[in-house]
Each structure stands twice: as C-alpha cells, then as structure tokens.
C-alpha cells in the first residue's frame, strides 16, 4: 500500500532513510543530516512542511522537497507565491517504475493548485525547478516534462495559477577578499551538501595544498552568497562553472583559476 504524507517533527528521520539510506553511519553524512534536520525543524516552525515522503507498507521509499522562493534568504527579489521544487528522489530499485515518484508529484501539484500549507493554504503562481541527474537512471528533466513543465530561463517551470516570470541569473563581480583563496557554498537543504563541499575542498587542496578554502552555509550567511552572484564556488576571484564530479575538467578549471 502506497501512502504520501507531509513531513513532521516525528518523521524527519524518515527523509534521511530515503536519501542517505546507504550512508546513515558515515560521519560526514551524519553532519550533513544534522544540518538538514535543523533546517527542516526551522522550516516546519516558520513556514510549514516542505517535504512529502512516500511510504510503501510503512517503509519510507521516496521523497519530494520544495519551498517558497520567498523563504530563501539568498535569492534576490524572490517571486511571490512561487514554489521552488528542489528534488524528487526515489533511490530503491524495487520501487522504481511502480508509480511512487508519480504519486509524489501528483500530490504536490494538486496541493499547489488547491493551496499549500507552506504557502498558508494559498495556491501557488507557478513552480520552478532546476533538474539535476543523480546518475541513477531517471532523467529528471524528462520526468518533469511528463507533468507539463516547460523550459524557462535557466530553469524549468509549470504554471499553476499565474504566468511564468523569468528571473536573471546572478553575476559575479570580482572582490579583493576572494584573491588567493577558494570559497565553497553548500546548501543544507540537501544532506549531501556538506560532504560534497568537503570533497570539493579536498580536490582543491590536491591541486594546491597551500590555498585557503572557506566553506559557507548560505542559509546562515546569505550576504556572502549574494555578493558573489549566487555562484557556488569561487576560486581566486573567479567563479567555477564545472563540478567536482567532472573530474579532470574540474581540476583543470581550478588550476587555471589559481594561476590567475
């Protein structure tokens, strides 16, 4: 039996049993889970439930995470009643192609039309998403298209009770304090964010063991993220466009930035 339920204080751990099921005892992942648990608690208290969990026979097997743009302190000029769909995650092979992720999306979209608790029961104007690939077989952009999402400006969108309005990407203007160092931003919305940032720090030190690396949580220091144009990594006053998962390409870009 499949059931979709909003997250509560008592079921925060269930979200981790989905996304971190294979690394629940890993020290780095535990720190990421601790940070996200604090964030989820704050969201529940100040805004409402921002996650739905799918249960099969009482077991948490998938989740969807979303929140109002207006709740994000490091988004400049957030759009009113716009919901940011952060991720849909269904990691277990035995529950794939069984309608689990579809049930999550349908429940989420229905509430967006009728009124979301996290929007004080108001209907949302439109949903935006930046699909990313977890390398587990499901193309998220194609998945979103099945529900009517279209291509917008550096994001996908689904109009609900309003018309899509694009938002400009941030621009990085070099600042002196970034010279000779690396600044890495990690988002506590994802419990993998901290371990990912730690991996980035490790790779940067493999390129140059002497460079200073600063890890910043933008939910705690949004002004730092905003003044860097919302770029997740800046090395020697240059924004890095590749990702650590791209291996040599990422190392080469970091090395080139450090030369400058």
C-alpha positions in Angstrom: 0.0 0.0 0.0 1.4 3.4 -1.1 0.8 6.5 1.1 2.1 10.1 0.6 2.5 12.1 3.8 3.8 15.6 4.7 6.9 15.5 6.9 6.5 16.2 10.6 8.9 16.7 13.5 8.5 12.9 14.2 9.3 11.8 10.6 12.3 13.9 9.8 14.5 10.8 10.2 12.4 9.1 7.5 13.6 11.6 4.9 17.2 10.5 5.7 16.2 6.8 5.4 15.4 7.7 1.8 18.2 10.0 0.7 21.1 8.7 2.9 19.9 5.1 3.3 23.4 3.7 2.3 25.4 6.1 4.5 23.5 6.6 7.7 26.6 5.8 9.8 29.1 7.8 7.8 30.5 10.7 9.9 30.4 13.3 7.1 26.9 12.3 6.1 25.8 12.5 9.7 27.0 16.1 9.9 25.0 16.8 6.7 21.9 15.2 8.2 22.3 17.2 11.4 22.5 20.4 9.5 19.5 19.5 7.4 17.5 18.3 10.4 18.0 21.8 11.9 16.9 23.4 8.7 13.8 21.2 8.4 12.9 22.0 12.0 13.1 25.7 11.3 11.1 25.4 8.1 8.3 23.5 10.0 8.2 26.1 12.7 8.4 29.2 10.5 6.7 28.1 7.3 5.3 24.6 7.3 6.0 21.1 5.8 8.4 21.4 2.8 8.8 17.7 2.1 6.4 14.8 1.2 7.5 11.2 1.9 6.2 8.2 0.0 5.7 5.1 2.2 5.1 1.6 0.9 3.8 -0.7 3.6 5.0 1.8 6.2 8.6 2.0 4.7 9.8 5.4 3.5 11.0 4.9 -0.1 10.9 8.3 -1.8 10.6 12.0 -1.1 9.9 15.3 -2.8 11.3 18.6 -1.3 10.0 22.1 -2.2 9.7 25.5 -0.6 8.6 29.1 -1.4 11.2 31.2 -3.1 10.4 33.9 -0.6 11.7 31.6 2.2 15.2 31.5 0.7 17.3 34.4 2.1 19.9 34.3 -0.6 17.5 34.6 -3.6 17.5 38.3 -4.7 14.0 39.6 -5.4 12.1 36.3 -4.9 8.9 35.9 -6.9 5.7 36.0 -4.9 3.9 32.6 -4.3 6.4 30.8 -6.5 7.4 27.3 -5.3 10.9 26.0 -5.9 10.9 22.3 -6.5 14.3 21.2 -5.2 14.3 17.5 -5.9 12.3 14.3 -6.3 14.2 11.2 -5.2 13.3 7.5 -5.5 16.5 5.6 -4.9 15.4 2.0 -4.4 15.4 -0.3 -7.4 12.5 -2.4 -6.2 10.2 0.7 -6.0 11.2 2.3 -9.3 8.7 2.2 -12.2 6.0 1.5 -9.6 4.3 4.9 -9.7 5.9 6.1 -6.5 7.6 9.2 -7.8 4.5 9.9 -9.9 2.3 9.8 -6.8 4.6 12.3 -5.0 4.4 14.7 -8.0 0.7 14.4 -8.3 0.1 15.0 -4.6 2.5 18.0 -4.7 1.0 19.6 -7.9 -2.6 19.0 -6.6 -1.7 21.0 -3.4 -0.1 23.7 -5.4 -3.4 24.1 -7.2 -5.6 23.8 -4.1 -3.4 25.6 -1.5 -0.1 24.5 0.1 0.3 24.6 3.9 3.8 26.1 3.3 2.0 29.0 1.5 -0.6 29.4 4.3 -3.0 27.4 2.2 -2.7 29.7 -0.8 -2.4 28.3 -4.3 1.0 29.0 -5.9 1.5 31.0 -9.0 4.0 28.7 -10.7 6.6 26.0 -9.9 10.2 26.3 -10.9 12.8 23.5 -10.9 16.5 23.0 -11.8 16.7 19.3 -12.6 19.9 17.5 -11.9 21.0 14.0 -12.6 21.9 11.7 -9.7 23.2 9.1 -12.2 20.6 6.5 -11.2 18.7 6.1 -14.4 15.9 8.6 -14.2 16.3 11.7 -16.3 14.7 14.4 -14.2 14.1 16.9 -17.0 12.1 14.3 -18.9 10.3 13.3 -15.7 9.2 16.9 -15.1 8.1 17.3 -18.8 5.7 14.5 -18.2 3.8 16.7 -15.8 3.8 19.7 -18.2 7.0 21.5 -17.2 8.5 23.8 -19.8 11.9 25.3 -20.4 12.3 28.7 -18.8 15.3 31.0 -18.2 18.0 28.6 -16.7 15.1 26.6 -15.1 12.0 24.6 -15.9 8.6 25.8 -14.9 5.0 24.7 -14.5 2.3 27.4 -14.4 -0.4 26.8 -11.8 -2.5 29.9 -11.1 -0.2 32.5 -12.6 2.0 33.3 -15.6 5.7 32.4 -15.6 8.1 35.3 -14.8 11.8 34.7 -15.5 14.5 35.8 -13.1 18.0 36.9 -14.1 21.0 34.8 -13.0 23.4 36.4 -10.6 26.7 38.0 -11.8 30.0 37.7 -10.0 31.9 40.9 -9.7 35.5 40.2 -8.5 36.1 41.2 -4.9 39.6 41.5 -3.3 38.8 39.3 -0.4 38.5 36.3 -2.8 42.0 36.7 -4.2 44.2 33.8 -3.4 41.5 31.6 -1.7 38.6 29.4 -2.5 35.0 30.0 -1.3 32.7 27.0 -1.4 28.9 27.3 -0.6 26.9 24.3 0.4 23.2 24.1 0.8 21.8 22.4 3.9 18.5 21.7 2.0 20.4 18.5 0.9 22.1 16.3 3.4 24.8 15.6 0.8 25.7 19.2 0.6 28.3 19.2 3.4 30.0 16.0 2.2 30.1 17.4 -1.3 31.7 20.6 -0.1 34.2 18.6 1.8 35.1 16.7 -1.3 35.5 19.9 -3.2 37.8 21.2 -0.5 39.9 18.0 -0.8 40.2 18.2 -4.5 41.2 21.9 -4.4 43.9 21.0 -1.9 45.1 18.2 -4.2 45.6 20.9 -6.9 47.2 23.4 -4.4 47.8 22.2 -0.8 48.5 25.8 0.3 45.4 27.6 -0.8 42.9 28.6 1.9 39.4 27.1 1.4 36.4 28.5 3.2 33.1 26.5 3.4 30.0 28.7 3.9 26.4 27.8 4.6 24.4 30.4 2.7 21.4 30.0 5.0 23.5 31.3 7.8 25.4 33.9 5.8 23.2 34.8 2.8 25.0 38.1 2.3 28.2 36.2 1.3 26.3 34.2 -1.4 24.5 37.3 -2.7 27.6 39.4 -3.1 29.2 36.6 -5.2 26.2 36.5 -7.5 25.0 33.1 -6.2 27.9 31.2 -7.6 28.5 28.0 -5.6 32.3 28.1 -5.9 34.7 31.0 -6.4 38.5 30.3 -6.7 40.9 33.2 -6.7 38.1 35.7 -7.5 36.9 33.6 -10.5 33.6 31.6 -10.5 34.0 27.9 -11.3 31.5 26.6 -13.8 32.3 22.8 -13.7 31.5 20.4 -10.9 33.8 18.2 -8.9 32.0 15.1 -10.4 33.5 16.1 -13.8 37.0 15.0 -12.6 39.8 16.4 -14.8 37.7 19.2 -16.2 37.0 20.5 -12.7 40.7 20.2 -11.6 41.9 22.0 -14.7 39.5 24.8 -14.2 40.5 25.2 -10.6 44.2 25.1 -11.5 43.7 27.7 -14.2 41.9 30.0 -11.8 44.6 29.7 -9.2 47.2 30.6 -11.9 45.5 34.0 -12.5 
